Amino acid sequence: MPVATKIMPKTASVRDLQRKYKELFEYIKETHEPLYILTQNKPTAVLLAPDFFEEIVRDREMTEDEALDIARQGEEEYRTGKTKTLKSLADLD
């Protein structure tokens, strides 16, 4: 599961990124927290540590795989007649 971030994320301007990139990259590397890059005080990009990014990708892939497994299971139950058609929500009981 991805590392939780603070309520107020760390931000830096594009100028800060140009001038202090080593310091900012070190911050990302040590904290594994995202760094929001601002242009005219609006977020334009997010920098992530590679392992944090890979965690996010892995979690997303697992969620997609789980959804596909559930869909396959539902399709199999439908094909084998294990499902029933309901006429109303009251029939769920």
N, CA, C and O atoms as a CHARMM CRD file, in Angstrom:
* protein
*
  372
    1    1 MET  N      0.85000  -1.18200   0.00000 PROA 1      0.00000
    2    1 MET  CA     0.00000   0.00000   0.00000 PROA 1      0.00000
    3    1 MET  C      0.89000   1.23700   0.00000 PROA 1      0.00000
    4    1 MET  O      1.90000   1.26500   0.70300 PROA 1      0.00000
    5    2 PRO  N      0.53400   2.26700  -0.77800 PROA 2      0.00000
    6    2 PRO  CA     1.36300   3.46200  -0.83600 PROA 2      0.00000
    7    2 PRO  C      1.48000   4.15000   0.51200 PROA 2      0.00000
    8    2 PRO  O      0.58200   4.07200   1.35100 PROA 2      0.00000
    9    3 VAL  N      2.58700   4.81300   0.69800 PROA 3      0.00000
   10    3 VAL  CA     2.82600   5.56100   1.91500 PROA 3      0.00000
   11    3 VAL  C      1.87500   6.73900   1.96700 PROA 3      0.00000
   12    3 VAL  O      1.71200   7.44600   0.97300 PROA 3      0.00000
   13    4 ALA  N      1.24300   6.96000   3.11100 PROA 4      0.00000
   14    4 ALA  CA     0.32200   8.09300   3.25800 PROA 4      0.00000
   15    4 ALA  C      1.10500   9.40500   3.23800 PROA 4      0.00000
   16    4 ALA  O      2.23400   9.48500   3.72300 PROA 4      0.00000
   17    5 THR  N      0.48100  10.41400   2.67300 PROA 5      0.00000
   18    5 THR  CA     1.12100  11.71700   2.62600 PROA 5      0.00000
   19    5 THR  C      0.51900  12.61900   3.67700 PROA 5      0.00000
   20    5 THR  O     -0.55500  12.33500   4.20700 PROA 5      0.00000
   21    6 LYS  N      1.20300  13.70300   3.98000 PROA 6      0.00000
   22    6 LYS  CA     0.72600  14.67600   4.94600 PROA 6      0.00000
   23    6 LYS  C     -0.49300  15.39300   4.38700 PROA 6      0.00000
   24    6 LYS  O     -0.77300  15.33100   3.18900 PROA 6      0.00000
   25    7 ILE  N     -1.21500  16.07300   5.27300 PROA 7      0.00000
   26    7 ILE  CA    -2.37600  16.84700   4.83200 PROA 7      0.00000
   27    7 ILE  C     -1.92900  17.94500   3.88000 PROA 7      0.00000
   28    7 ILE  O     -2.55800  18.14800   2.84100 PROA 7      0.00000
   29    8 MET  N     -0.86700  18.65200   4.20700 PROA 8      0.00000
   30    8 MET  CA    -0.31800  19.68600   3.33000 PROA 8      0.00000
   31    8 MET  C      0.91400  19.12300   2.63900 PROA 8      0.00000
   32    8 MET  O      1.95600  18.95500   3.27400 PROA 8      0.00000
   33    9 PRO  N      0.81200  18.83300   1.36500 PROA 9      0.00000
   34    9 PRO  CA     1.96000  18.23100   0.67700 PROA 9      0.00000
   35    9 PRO  C      3.10800  19.22400   0.50900 PROA 9      0.00000
   36    9 PRO  O      2.91600  20.44000   0.53300 PROA 9      0.00000
   37   10 LYS  N      4.27800  18.68100   0.34200 PROA 10     0.00000
   38   10 LYS  CA     5.46800  19.48800   0.07800 PROA 10     0.00000
   39   10 LYS  C      5.36000  20.05200  -1.32400 PROA 10     0.00000
   40   10 LYS  O      5.03600  19.33400  -2.27000 PROA 10     0.00000
   41   11 THR  N      5.63500  21.34900  -1.45600 PROA 11     0.00000
   42   11 THR  CA     5.58100  21.99800  -2.76100 PROA 11     0.00000
   43   11 THR  C      6.88300  22.72500  -3.04200 PROA 11     0.00000
   44   11 THR  O      7.64000  23.06800  -2.13300 PROA 11     0.00000
   45   12 ALA  N      7.11800  22.94800  -4.31300 PROA 12     0.00000
   46   12 ALA  CA     8.27900  23.72700  -4.76100 PROA 12     0.00000
   47   12 ALA  C      7.90200  24.38200  -6.08200 PROA 12     0.00000
   48   12 ALA  O      7.14500  23.82000  -6.87500 PROA 12     0.00000
   49   13 SER  N      8.42800  25.55400  -6.30500 PROA 13     0.00000
   50   13 SER  CA     8.18100  26.22400  -7.57800 PROA 13     0.00000
   51   13 SER  C      9.12600  25.66000  -8.64100 PROA 13     0.00000
   52   13 SER  O     10.09800  24.97100  -8.33000 PROA 13     0.00000
   53   14 VAL  N      8.82000  25.96400  -9.87700 PROA 14     0.00000
   54   14 VAL  CA     9.70600  25.55300 -10.96600 PROA 14     0.00000
   55   14 VAL  C     11.08000  26.17000 -10.75100 PROA 14     0.00000
   56   14 VAL  O     12.09900  25.52800 -11.00200 PROA 14     0.00000
   57   15 ARG  N     11.10800  27.38900 -10.29800 PROA 15     0.00000
   58   15 ARG  CA    12.38700  28.06400 -10.02200 PROA 15     0.00000
   59   15 ARG  C     13.15200  27.32400  -8.92200 PROA 15     0.00000
   60   15 ARG  O     14.36100  27.12300  -9.03300 PROA 15     0.00000
   61   16 ASP  N     12.44200  26.91600  -7.85300 PROA 16     0.00000
   62   16 ASP  CA    13.09400  26.12800  -6.78900 PROA 16     0.00000
   63   16 ASP  C     13.68700  24.84800  -7.36500 PROA 16     0.00000
   64   16 ASP  O     14.79800  24.45300  -7.01500 PROA 16     0.00000
   65   17 LEU  N     12.93400  24.20700  -8.25000 PROA 17     0.00000
   66   17 LEU  CA    13.40800  22.97000  -8.86400 PROA 17     0.00000
   67   17 LEU  C     14.67700  23.21500  -9.66600 PROA 17     0.00000
   68   17 LEU  O     15.59500  22.39500  -9.63800 PROA 17     0.00000
   69   18 GLN  N     14.74000  24.33000 -10.37500 PROA 18     0.00000
   70   18 GLN  CA    15.92700  24.65900 -11.15800 PROA 18     0.00000
   71   18 GLN  C     17.12300  24.95200 -10.26200 PROA 18     0.00000
   72   18 GLN  O     18.24600  24.54300 -10.55800 PROA 18     0.00000
   73   19 ARG  N     16.87800  25.65600  -9.17400 PROA 19     0.00000
   74   19 ARG  CA    17.98600  26.10400  -8.31600 PROA 19     0.00000
   75   19 ARG  C     18.37700  25.10200  -7.23500 PROA 19     0.00000
   76   19 ARG  O     19.54100  25.04100  -6.84100 PROA 19     0.00000
   77   20 LYS  N     17.41800  24.31900  -6.75300 PROA 20     0.00000
   78   20 LYS  CA    17.68500  23.43300  -5.61400 PROA 20     0.00000
   79   20 LYS  C     17.35400  21.97800  -5.93100 PROA 20     0.00000
   80   20 LYS  O     16.94000  21.23000  -5.04500 PROA 20     0.00000
   81   21 TYR  N     17.53000  21.58000  -7.16400 PROA 21     0.00000
   82   21 TYR  CA    17.09300  20.24200  -7.54800 PROA 21     0.00000
   83   21 TYR  C     17.74700  19.14000  -6.72600 PROA 21     0.00000
   84   21 TYR  O     17.08500  18.15300  -6.40400 PROA 21     0.00000
   85   22 LYS  N     19.01400  19.27300  -6.37600 PROA 22     0.00000
   86   22 LYS  CA    19.68200  18.23100  -5.59100 PROA 22     0.00000
   87   22 LYS  C     19.02300  18.08100  -4.22800 PROA 22     0.00000
   88   22 LYS  O     18.76000  16.96600  -3.77700 PROA 22     0.00000
   89   23 GLU  N     18.75900  19.20300  -3.57600 PROA 23     0.00000
   90   23 GLU  CA    18.11700  19.19900  -2.25900 PROA 23     0.00000
   91   23 GLU  C     16.69900  18.60500  -2.34500 PROA 23     0.00000
   92   23 GLU  O     16.29900  17.81500  -1.49000 PROA 23     0.00000
   93   24 LEU  N     15.95800  18.98800  -3.36800 PROA 24     0.00000
   94   24 LEU  CA    14.59200  18.48700  -3.52100 PROA 24     0.00000
   95   24 LEU  C     14.57600  17.00600  -3.85700 PROA 24     0.00000
   96   24 LEU  O     13.73200  16.26900  -3.34600 PROA 24     0.00000
   97   25 PHE  N     15.49400  16.55200  -4.71000 PROA 25     0.00000
   98   25 PHE  CA    15.57700  15.13100  -5.02600 PROA 25     0.00000
   99   25 PHE  C     15.95700  14.33300  -3.77700 PROA 25     0.00000
  100   25 PHE  O     15.44900  13.23100  -3.56800 PROA 25     0.00000
  101   26 GLU  N     16.82600  14.87200  -2.96700 PROA 26     0.00000
  102   26 GLU  CA    17.21800  14.20100  -1.72600 PROA 26     0.00000
  103   26 GLU  C     16.01400  14.09000  -0.78800 PROA 26     0.00000
  104   26 GLU  O     15.82000  13.05600  -0.14900 PROA 26     0.00000
  105   27 TYR  N     15.21300  15.14200  -0.70200 PROA 27     0.00000
  106   27 TYR  CA    13.99800  15.11900   0.11500 PROA 27     0.00000
  107   27 TYR  C     13.07500  13.97400  -0.33500 PROA 27     0.00000
  108   27 TYR  O     12.58000  13.20800   0.49200 PROA 27     0.00000
  109   28 ILE  N     12.85100  13.86700  -1.64000 PROA 28     0.00000
  110   28 ILE  CA    11.98400  12.82200  -2.18400 PROA 28     0.00000
  111   28 ILE  C     12.56000  11.44200  -1.86900 PROA 28     0.00000
  112   28 ILE  O     11.83700  10.52900  -1.46900 PROA 28     0.00000
  113   29 LYS  N     13.84900  11.31000  -2.05200 PROA 29     0.00000
  114   29 LYS  CA    14.52000  10.02700  -1.82000 PROA 29     0.00000
  115   29 LYS  C     14.40000   9.59800  -0.35500 PROA 29     0.00000
  116   29 LYS  O     14.14800   8.42700  -0.07100 PROA 29     0.00000
  117   30 GLU  N     14.57900  10.54000   0.57500 PROA 30     0.00000
  118   30 GLU  CA    14.56700  10.22100   2.00200 PROA 30     0.00000
  119   30 GLU  C     13.15500  10.00900   2.55800 PROA 30     0.00000
  120   30 GLU  O     12.93300   9.10300   3.36100 PROA 30     0.00000
  121   31 THR  N     12.20600  10.84200   2.13100 PROA 31     0.00000
  122   31 THR  CA    10.87100  10.79800   2.73000 PROA 31     0.00000
  123   31 THR  C      9.89000   9.90500   1.99100 PROA 31     0.00000
  124   31 THR  O      8.89100   9.47500   2.56700 PROA 31     0.00000
  125   32 HSD  N     10.15900   9.62300   0.72700 PROA 32     0.00000
  126   32 HSD  CA     9.23600   8.86200  -0.12500 PROA 32     0.00000
  127   32 HSD  C      7.88300   9.56200  -0.23500 PROA 32     0.00000
  128   32 HSD  O      6.86000   8.91500  -0.46200 PROA 32     0.00000
  129   33 GLU  N      7.88200  10.87600  -0.07500 PROA 33     0.00000
  130   33 GLU  CA     6.66400  11.66000  -0.22100 PROA 33     0.00000
  131   33 GLU  C      6.68600  12.37700  -1.56100 PROA 33     0.00000
  132   33 GLU  O      7.75400  12.71900  -2.06900 PROA 33     0.00000
  133   34 PRO  N      5.50500  12.60500  -2.13800 PROA 34     0.00000
  134   34 PRO  CA     5.46100  13.33200  -3.40500 PROA 34     0.00000
  135   34 PRO  C      5.84200  14.79400  -3.21700 PROA 34     0.00000
  136   34 PRO  O      5.62700  15.37800  -2.15500 PROA 34     0.00000
  137   35 LEU  N      6.40600  15.36500  -4.25500 PROA 35     0.00000
  138   35 LEU  CA     6.75700  16.78400  -4.27000 PROA 35     0.00000
  139   35 LEU  C      5.96700  17.42800  -5.40200 PROA 35     0.00000
  140   35 LEU  O      6.15800  17.09500  -6.57200 PROA 35     0.00000
  141   36 TYR  N      5.08600  18.34300  -5.04900 PROA 36     0.00000
  142   36 TYR  CA     4.25600  19.02600  -6.04100 PROA 36     0.00000
  143   36 TYR  C      5.01900  20.22500  -6.58600 PROA 36     0.00000
  144   36 TYR  O      5.50200  21.06500  -5.82700 PROA 36     0.00000
  145   37 ILE  N      5.12100  20.29500  -7.89700 PROA 37     0.00000
  146   37 ILE  CA     5.79000  21.40500  -8.56300 PROA 37     0.00000
  147   37 ILE  C      4.71400  22.41000  -8.98300 PROA 37     0.00000
  148   37 ILE  O      3.73700  22.06400  -9.64700 PROA 37     0.00000
  149   38 LEU  N      4.92600  23.65700  -8.57800 PROA 38     0.00000
  150   38 LEU  CA     3.95600  24.70700  -8.85200 PROA 38     0.00000
  151   38 LEU  C      4.45900  25.66000  -9.92400 PROA 38     0.00000
  152   38 LEU  O      5.64000  26.00700  -9.96600 PROA 38     0.00000
  153   39 THR  N      3.54600  26.07500 -10.78400 PROA 39     0.00000
  154   39 THR  CA     3.80500  27.13900 -11.74700 PROA 39     0.00000
  155   39 THR  C      2.72500  28.18000 -11.50800 PROA 39     0.00000
  156   39 THR  O      1.53600  27.88900 -11.63400 PROA 39     0.00000
  157   40 GLN  N      3.13000  29.36700 -11.17200 PROA 40     0.00000
  158   40 GLN  CA     2.20700  30.44700 -10.81400 PROA 40     0.00000
  159   40 GLN  C      1.22900  29.98300  -9.72600 PROA 40     0.00000
  160   40 GLN  O      0.02100  30.20100  -9.81000 PROA 40     0.00000
  161   41 ASN  N      1.79400  29.34100  -8.71400 PROA 41     0.00000
  162   41 ASN  CA     1.06200  28.84500  -7.54300 PROA 41     0.00000
  163   41 ASN  C     -0.00700  27.80200  -7.86000 PROA 41     0.00000
  164   41 ASN  O     -0.93300  27.61200  -7.07200 PROA 41     0.00000
  165   42 LYS  N      0.10800  27.12900  -8.99600 PROA 42     0.00000
  166   42 LYS  CA    -0.82000  26.05600  -9.35300 PROA 42     0.00000
  167   42 LYS  C     -0.01700  24.79200  -9.62300 PROA 42     0.00000
  168   42 LYS  O      1.01700  24.84800 -10.28900 PROA 42     0.00000
  169   43 PRO  N     -0.48200  23.64400  -9.11200 PROA 43     0.00000
  170   43 PRO  CA     0.24000  22.39400  -9.34600 PROA 43     0.00000
  171   43 PRO  C      0.29600  22.05200 -10.83400 PROA 43     0.00000
  172   43 PRO  O     -0.72000  22.07200 -11.52900 PROA 43     0.00000
  173   44 THR  N      1.50100  21.74000 -11.30400 PROA 44     0.00000
  174   44 THR  CA     1.66400  21.36700 -12.71100 PROA 44     0.00000
  175   44 THR  C      2.29600  19.99000 -12.87800 PROA 44     0.00000
  176   44 THR  O      2.20300  19.38600 -13.94700 PROA 44     0.00000
  177   45 ALA  N      2.94000  19.49600 -11.82200 PROA 45     0.00000
  178   45 ALA  CA     3.58400  18.18500 -11.89600 PROA 45     0.00000
  179   45 ALA  C      3.81200  17.66900 -10.47800 PROA 45     0.00000
  180   45 ALA  O      3.76700  18.42300  -9.50600 PROA 45     0.00000
  181   46 VAL  N      4.05600  16.37100 -10.38800 PROA 46     0.00000
  182   46 VAL  CA     4.38000  15.74400  -9.11000 PROA 46     0.00000
  183   46 VAL  C      5.60100  14.87000  -9.31900 PROA 46     0.00000
  184   46 VAL  O      5.64300  14.06300 -10.24700 PROA 46     0.00000
  185   47 LEU  N      6.58400  15.02800  -8.46500 PROA 47     0.00000
  186   47 LEU  CA     7.77900  14.17900  -8.51200 PROA 47     0.00000
  187   47 LEU  C      7.66100  13.12300  -7.42300 PROA 47     0.00000
  188   47 LEU  O      7.30700  13.42600  -6.28300 PROA 47     0.00000
  189   48 LEU  N      7.96500  11.86900  -7.78900 PROA 48     0.00000
  190   48 LEU  CA     7.88000  10.75400  -6.85800 PROA 48     0.00000
  191   48 LEU  C      9.18000   9.97000  -6.84100 PROA 48     0.00000
  192   48 LEU  O      9.88300   9.89400  -7.84900 PROA 48     0.00000
  193   49 ALA  N      9.49400   9.39000  -5.69700 PROA 49     0.00000
  194   49 ALA  CA    10.61900   8.46500  -5.62200 PROA 49     0.00000
  195   49 ALA  C     10.25400   7.23000  -6.45800 PROA 49     0.00000
  196   49 ALA  O      9.09300   6.82000  -6.45800 PROA 49     0.00000
  197   50 PRO  N     11.20300   6.64000  -7.15800 PROA 50     0.00000
  198   50 PRO  CA    10.88700   5.49600  -8.02300 PROA 50     0.00000
  199   50 PRO  C     10.18900   4.35100  -7.29900 PROA 50     0.00000
  200   50 PRO  O      9.24700   3.77300  -7.84200 PROA 50     0.00000
  201   51 ASP  N     10.62200   4.00800  -6.09300 PROA 51     0.00000
  202   51 ASP  CA     9.99200   2.88300  -5.39200 PROA 51     0.00000
  203   51 ASP  C      8.56500   3.21800  -4.97000 PROA 51     0.00000
  204   51 ASP  O      7.70900   2.33400  -4.95600 PROA 51     0.00000
  205   52 PHE  N      8.28900   4.47800  -4.62500 PROA 52     0.00000
  206   52 PHE  CA     6.94000   4.90600  -4.28700 PROA 52     0.00000
  207   52 PHE  C      6.03900   4.80400  -5.51700 PROA 52     0.00000
  208   52 PHE  O      4.90400   4.33800  -5.42400 PROA 52     0.00000
  209   53 PHE  N      6.54800   5.24000  -6.66200 PROA 53     0.00000
  210   53 PHE  CA     5.79500   5.15100  -7.91000 PROA 53     0.00000
  211   53 PHE  C      5.49400   3.69000  -8.25500 PROA 53     0.00000
  212   53 PHE  O      4.37800   3.36000  -8.65800 PROA 53     0.00000
  213   54 GLU  N      6.49400   2.81800  -8.09400 PROA 54     0.00000
  214   54 GLU  CA     6.30600   1.39800  -8.39800 PROA 54     0.00000
  215   54 GLU  C      5.26400   0.76500  -7.48600 PROA 54     0.00000
  216   54 GLU  O      4.50600  -0.10400  -7.91800 PROA 54     0.00000
  217   55 GLU  N      5.22000   1.19900  -6.21400 PROA 55     0.00000
  218   55 GLU  CA     4.19200   0.71900  -5.28800 PROA 55     0.00000
  219   55 GLU  C      2.80400   1.09000  -5.78300 PROA 55     0.00000
  220   55 GLU  O      1.88700   0.26900  -5.76100 PROA 55     0.00000
  221   56 ILE  N      2.65500   2.33200  -6.22900 PROA 56     0.00000
  222   56 ILE  CA     1.36500   2.80600  -6.73100 PROA 56     0.00000
  223   56 ILE  C      0.94800   1.98000  -7.94100 PROA 56     0.00000
  224   56 ILE  O     -0.20500   1.56000  -8.04100 PROA 56     0.00000
  225   57 VAL  N      1.86900   1.74700  -8.84900 PROA 57     0.00000
  226   57 VAL  CA     1.57300   0.97300 -10.05900 PROA 57     0.00000
  227   57 VAL  C      1.18100  -0.45000  -9.68300 PROA 57     0.00000
  228   57 VAL  O      0.21200  -0.98500 -10.22200 PROA 57     0.00000
  229   58 ARG  N      1.91800  -1.06800  -8.76900 PROA 58     0.00000
  230   58 ARG  CA     1.62200  -2.44500  -8.33100 PROA 58     0.00000
  231   58 ARG  C      0.23100  -2.51300  -7.70600 PROA 58     0.00000
  232   58 ARG  O     -0.53600  -3.42700  -8.00700 PROA 58     0.00000
  233   59 ASP  N     -0.10300  -1.55200  -6.83600 PROA 59     0.00000
  234   59 ASP  CA    -1.41400  -1.54400  -6.18900 PROA 59     0.00000
  235   59 ASP  C     -2.52000  -1.39700  -7.21800 PROA 59     0.00000
  236   59 ASP  O     -3.55700  -2.05200  -7.11500 PROA 59     0.00000
  237   60 ARG  N     -2.30800  -0.54800  -8.20500 PROA 60     0.00000
  238   60 ARG  CA    -3.31800  -0.34900  -9.24900 PROA 60     0.00000
  239   60 ARG  C     -3.48800  -1.62000 -10.07400 PROA 60     0.00000
  240   60 ARG  O     -4.61200  -2.00200 -10.39900 PROA 60     0.00000
  241   61 GLU  N     -2.38900  -2.27000 -10.41100 PROA 61     0.00000
  242   61 GLU  CA    -2.45800  -3.50700 -11.18800 PROA 61     0.00000
  243   61 GLU  C     -3.19800  -4.58900 -10.41400 PROA 61     0.00000
  244   61 GLU  O     -3.99300  -5.33300 -10.98800 PROA 61     0.00000
  245   62 MET  N     -2.93700  -4.67900  -9.09500 PROA 62     0.00000
  246   62 MET  CA    -3.62900  -5.68500  -8.30000 PROA 62     0.00000
  247   62 MET  C     -5.12100  -5.40500  -8.30200 PROA 62     0.00000
  248   62 MET  O     -5.91600  -6.33800  -8.41500 PROA 62     0.00000
  249   63 THR  N     -5.51700  -4.16200  -8.18000 PROA 63     0.00000
  250   63 THR  CA    -6.92700  -3.80700  -8.17400 PROA 63     0.00000
  251   63 THR  C     -7.56800  -4.17600  -9.50700 PROA 63     0.00000
  252   63 THR  O     -8.67100  -4.72400  -9.53200 PROA 63     0.00000
  253   64 GLU  N     -6.89000  -3.88200 -10.61500 PROA 64     0.00000
  254   64 GLU  CA    -7.41300  -4.23900 -11.93100 PROA 64     0.00000
  255   64 GLU  C     -7.52200  -5.74800 -12.08300 PROA 64     0.00000
  256   64 GLU  O     -8.51400  -6.24900 -12.61100 PROA 64     0.00000
  257   65 ASP  N     -6.50500  -6.47800 -11.62300 PROA 65     0.00000
  258   65 ASP  CA    -6.53100  -7.94300 -11.70200 PROA 65     0.00000
  259   65 ASP  C     -7.67400  -8.51000 -10.87100 PROA 65     0.00000
  260   65 ASP  O     -8.35600  -9.44100 -11.30000 PROA 65     0.00000
  261   66 GLU  N     -7.88700  -7.94700  -9.67500 PROA 66     0.00000
  262   66 GLU  CA    -8.98200  -8.41600  -8.82400 PROA 66     0.00000
  263   66 GLU  C    -10.33000  -8.16800  -9.49100 PROA 66     0.00000
  264   66 GLU  O    -11.21100  -9.02700  -9.43700 PROA 66     0.00000
  265   67 ALA  N    -10.50400  -7.00900 -10.11600 PROA 67     0.00000
  266   67 ALA  CA   -11.76200  -6.69900 -10.80700 PROA 67     0.00000
  267   67 ALA  C    -11.99800  -7.66100 -11.95800 PROA 67     0.00000
  268   67 ALA  O    -13.12000  -8.12500 -12.16200 PROA 67     0.00000
  269   68 LEU  N    -10.94000  -7.96300 -12.71700 PROA 68     0.00000
  270   68 LEU  CA   -11.08100  -8.92300 -13.82000 PROA 68     0.00000
  271   68 LEU  C    -11.43500 -10.31300 -13.31300 PROA 68     0.00000
  272   68 LEU  O    -12.24500 -11.01000 -13.92400 PROA 68     0.00000
  273   69 ASP  N    -10.83100 -10.72200 -12.19700 PROA 69     0.00000
  274   69 ASP  CA   -11.15200 -12.02900 -11.61300 PROA 69     0.00000
  275   69 ASP  C    -12.61800 -12.10000 -11.19900 PROA 69     0.00000
  276   69 ASP  O    -13.27600 -13.11300 -11.43300 PROA 69     0.00000
  277   70 ILE  N    -13.13200 -11.04600 -10.59300 PROA 70     0.00000
  278   70 ILE  CA   -14.53400 -11.01100 -10.17100 PROA 70     0.00000
  279   70 ILE  C    -15.45400 -11.08000 -11.39000 PROA 70     0.00000
  280   70 ILE  O    -16.45800 -11.79200 -11.38400 PROA 70     0.00000
  281   71 ALA  N    -15.09400 -10.32200 -12.44200 PROA 71     0.00000
  282   71 ALA  CA   -15.90100 -10.34800 -13.67200 PROA 71     0.00000
  283   71 ALA  C    -15.89300 -11.74100 -14.29000 PROA 71     0.00000
  284   71 ALA  O    -16.93500 -12.22100 -14.73800 PROA 71     0.00000
  285   72 ARG  N    -14.74200 -12.39500 -14.32200 PROA 72     0.00000
  286   72 ARG  CA   -14.65700 -13.75700 -14.87000 PROA 72     0.00000
  287   72 ARG  C    -15.50100 -14.74100 -14.05000 PROA 72     0.00000
  288   72 ARG  O    -16.18400 -15.60700 -14.59600 PROA 72     0.00000
  289   73 GLN  N    -15.43200 -14.58200 -12.73600 PROA 73     0.00000
  290   73 GLN  CA   -16.20300 -15.45600 -11.85600 PROA 73     0.00000
  291   73 GLN  C    -17.70600 -15.24700 -12.10100 PROA 73     0.00000
  292   73 GLN  O    -18.46000 -16.21800 -12.15700 PROA 73     0.00000
  293   74 GLY  N    -18.14100 -13.99700 -12.24600 PROA 74     0.00000
  294   74 GLY  CA   -19.54900 -13.71000 -12.52000 PROA 74     0.00000
  295   74 GLY  C    -19.99300 -14.29200 -13.84500 PROA 74     0.00000
  296   74 GLY  O    -21.09000 -14.84000 -13.95400 PROA 74     0.00000
  297   75 GLU  N    -19.14400 -14.17400 -14.84800 PROA 75     0.00000
  298   75 GLU  CA   -19.46200 -14.73100 -16.16200 PROA 75     0.00000
  299   75 GLU  C    -19.59300 -16.25200 -16.08500 PROA 75     0.00000
  300   75 GLU  O    -20.50300 -16.82900 -16.67900 PROA 75     0.00000
  301   76 GLU  N    -18.69800 -16.88800 -15.36600 PROA 76     0.00000
  302   76 GLU  CA   -18.74100 -18.34400 -15.20500 PROA 76     0.00000
  303   76 GLU  C    -20.01400 -18.77100 -14.47400 PROA 76     0.00000
  304   76 GLU  O    -20.64800 -19.75400 -14.85800 PROA 76     0.00000
  305   77 GLU  N    -20.38600 -18.04700 -13.43300 PROA 77     0.00000
  306   77 GLU  CA   -21.61600 -18.37100 -12.69700 PROA 77     0.00000
  307   77 GLU  C    -22.83800 -18.19400 -13.59400 PROA 77     0.00000
  308   77 GLU  O    -23.78300 -18.97900 -13.51800 PROA 77     0.00000
  309   78 TYR  N    -22.82200 -17.17500 -14.43400 PROA 78     0.00000
  310   78 TYR  CA   -23.93200 -16.95300 -15.37000 PROA 78     0.00000
  311   78 TYR  C    -24.02400 -18.10400 -16.37600 PROA 78     0.00000
  312   78 TYR  O    -25.11000 -18.62100 -16.63700 PROA 78     0.00000
  313   79 ARG  N    -22.88200 -18.49900 -16.93500 PROA 79     0.00000
  314   79 ARG  CA   -22.86700 -19.57100 -17.93600 PROA 79     0.00000
  315   79 ARG  C    -23.30700 -20.90600 -17.35500 PROA 79     0.00000
  316   79 ARG  O    -23.92300 -21.71300 -18.05300 PROA 79     0.00000
  317   80 THR  N    -23.00000 -21.14700 -16.08900 PROA 80     0.00000
  318   80 THR  CA   -23.34600 -22.43200 -15.47400 PROA 80     0.00000
  319   80 THR  C    -24.70900 -22.41000 -14.78400 PROA 80     0.00000
  320   80 THR  O    -25.09200 -23.38100 -14.13100 PROA 80     0.00000
  321   81 GLY  N    -25.43900 -21.30200 -14.92700 PROA 81     0.00000
  322   81 GLY  CA   -26.79700 -21.23200 -14.38500 PROA 81     0.00000
  323   81 GLY  C    -26.87400 -20.99100 -12.89200 PROA 81     0.00000
  324   81 GLY  O    -27.90700 -21.26500 -12.28200 PROA 81     0.00000
  325   82 LYS  N    -25.82600 -20.49400 -12.29500 PROA 82     0.00000
  326   82 LYS  CA   -25.82700 -20.24500 -10.85400 PROA 82     0.00000
  327   82 LYS  C    -26.38700 -18.86800 -10.49700 PROA 82     0.00000
  328   82 LYS  O    -26.38900 -18.48200  -9.32800 PROA 82     0.00000
  329   83 THR  N    -26.85400 -18.13800 -11.48800 PROA 83     0.00000
  330   83 THR  CA   -27.42500 -16.81200 -11.22800 PROA 83     0.00000
  331   83 THR  C    -28.93000 -16.86500 -11.44800 PROA 83     0.00000
  332   83 THR  O    -29.44600 -17.78000 -12.08900 PROA 83     0.00000
  333   84 LYS  N    -29.63000 -15.86500 -10.90200 PROA 84     0.00000
  334   84 LYS  CA   -31.06400 -15.80000 -11.14400 PROA 84     0.00000
  335   84 LYS  C    -31.44000 -14.36600 -11.49800 PROA 84     0.00000
  336   84 LYS  O    -30.76500 -13.41300 -11.10800 PROA 84     0.00000
  337   85 THR  N    -32.51600 -14.23900 -12.23300 PROA 85     0.00000
  338   85 THR  CA   -33.00100 -12.93600 -12.65900 PROA 85     0.00000
  339   85 THR  C    -33.99900 -12.42400 -11.63400 PROA 85     0.00000
  340   85 THR  O    -34.91900 -13.14300 -11.24400 PROA 85     0.00000
  341   86 LEU  N    -33.82000 -11.18900 -11.19900 PROA 86     0.00000
  342   86 LEU  CA   -34.72500 -10.58500 -10.22100 PROA 86     0.00000
  343   86 LEU  C    -35.64300  -9.59700 -10.93400 PROA 86     0.00000
  344   86 LEU  O    -35.23400  -8.89900 -11.86100 PROA 86     0.00000
  345   87 LYS  N    -36.88500  -9.55600 -10.48000 PROA 87     0.00000
  346   87 LYS  CA   -37.84200  -8.62100 -11.07400 PROA 87     0.00000
  347   87 LYS  C    -37.81500  -7.26600 -10.38000 PROA 87     0.00000
  348   87 LYS  O    -38.19300  -6.25200 -10.96700 PROA 87     0.00000
  349   88 SER  N    -37.36100  -7.25300  -9.11200 PROA 88     0.00000
  350   88 SER  CA   -37.28000  -5.99500  -8.37300 PROA 88     0.00000
  351   88 SER  C    -36.22800  -6.12000  -7.28500 PROA 88     0.00000
  352   88 SER  O    -35.72400  -7.21200  -7.02300 PROA 88     0.00000
  353   89 LEU  N    -35.89800  -5.00800  -6.65500 PROA 89     0.00000
  354   89 LEU  CA   -34.93100  -5.02700  -5.56600 PROA 89     0.00000
  355   89 LEU  C    -35.45600  -5.80800  -4.37500 PROA 89     0.00000
  356   89 LEU  O    -34.67400  -6.34400  -3.59000 PROA 89     0.00000
  357   90 ALA  N    -36.77100  -5.87600  -4.23300 PROA 90     0.00000
  358   90 ALA  CA   -37.36300  -6.62100  -3.12100 PROA 90     0.00000
  359   90 ALA  C    -37.02100  -8.11400  -3.21400 PROA 90     0.00000
  360   90 ALA  O    -37.01900  -8.81200  -2.20000 PROA 90     0.00000
  361   91 ASP  N    -36.73800  -8.59400  -4.40000 PROA 91     0.00000
  362   91 ASP  CA   -36.39400 -10.00800  -4.60400 PROA 91     0.00000
  363   91 ASP  C    -34.99900 -10.36300  -4.10400 PROA 91     0.00000
  364   91 ASP  O    -34.62100 -11.53500  -4.12200 PROA 91     0.00000
  365   92 LEU  N    -34.22800  -9.37600  -3.66000 PROA 92     0.00000
  366   92 LEU  CA   -32.87100  -9.65000  -3.17700 PROA 92     0.00000
  367   92 LEU  C    -32.87800 -10.43500  -1.87300 PROA 92     0.00000
  368   92 LEU  O    -31.88300 -11.08500  -1.55300 PROA 92     0.00000
  369   93 ASP  N    -33.95000 -10.39700  -1.12200 PROA 93     0.00000
  370   93 ASP  CA   -34.00900 -11.09900   0.15600 PROA 93     0.00000
  371   93 ASP  C    -33.99200 -12.57400   0.02000 PROA 93     0.00000
  372   93 ASP  O    -34.03800 -13.28800   1.02200 PROA 93     0.00000
